[in-house]
């Protein structure tokens, strides 16, 4: 089979790497892809948002299955166009992608189908939003309605912070169209986890739970990023907790989509807070998470292509149960200095040669080749993945490799997995 993966980041590199392991895959194309993927895939110079050209390419190259990595083309209706042309595509249509592309839609959907989430209000102007904040307890969470690459969420500690952020959204138009409406919601406390499922709209199969580390600095300090590292699985998601997530979140979500007549074939990602009163949904995504995918897919023993074909053909209920490795995987992101704000690109990268450690791999997200030399080309530059029998050993493996990779201003968090390691320590002392 010929496969086309749309996107250019670490998630897409991980998808290409995993799909390449399938005996049924003849060739993998990535559009636009990145230089790091070139060893395993042919990169095609078409942007992820150029839907017509992507569909033309899939048609003329006899692509058997297209997998959409990022949220933007899904929100723009890439799956609708591919289906109109009778091209097989893994990813929801525009209606289903609203779970991610509109926070307002997602919150109202959860409210309607009694899916546990934080109490919220929706506003479309500065005066009413600030007025509401004058009467609430802090901290509170402010989210722009539309897509903002994971950066449109702020936890405001007081009225002054809330007012300043709302001013940036409504007056300074910091997020443009994405900030026409905002959701203001109560701040949930607990452990944050990511649960991704693949679904054909009727049946679903959960992937192993993972935990992302969104803030830029250690100890979860500083502004939100697209994600600085992930671990998989997560110890404190016991069978009992997973059963609660299925019963109160995953099953009502799929049932709700069916009631709304929204077809959905692809991934639903639930960002969850495990609170004292049970799991609550922080957000939905309509695609694989990044960097969670770089930690979850290495743990999958099953053939990913088979799973995706079952989803696209609407026969997931007949597919084999997913088979997982024992142990742990982790991914640590190496970022450019200044990210998630302004950063320099074009910094020479050294140390990428001869990384041949068992159970480890380097996924490229923001790199390019310049005169046969690797240089930085983005905020999140590389994702170093390691697998081992336990989390501690997987992390040790990753950090050994991270130490060898250098470029001017390279930055990474040194505490990925700290929450799970802390709970393990407490458990050992109990």
PyMOL commands that set and color helices and strands:
alter all, ss='L'
color gray80, all
select helices_A, chain A and resi 10-19+35-37+51-60+71-76+78-84+94-101+103-112+126-133+159-170+176-179+239-259+292-299+304-312+316-318+391-404+418-429
alter helices_A, ss='H'
color red, helices_A
select strands_A, chain A and resi 2-7+27-32+42-44+65-68+89-90+120-123+140-144+153-156+182-186+191-199+204-206+210-212+215-217+221-224+229-232+266-275+278-285+328-335+360-364+367-370+373-376+380-388
alter strands_A, ss='S'
color yellow, strands_A
deselect
rebuild
show_as cartoon
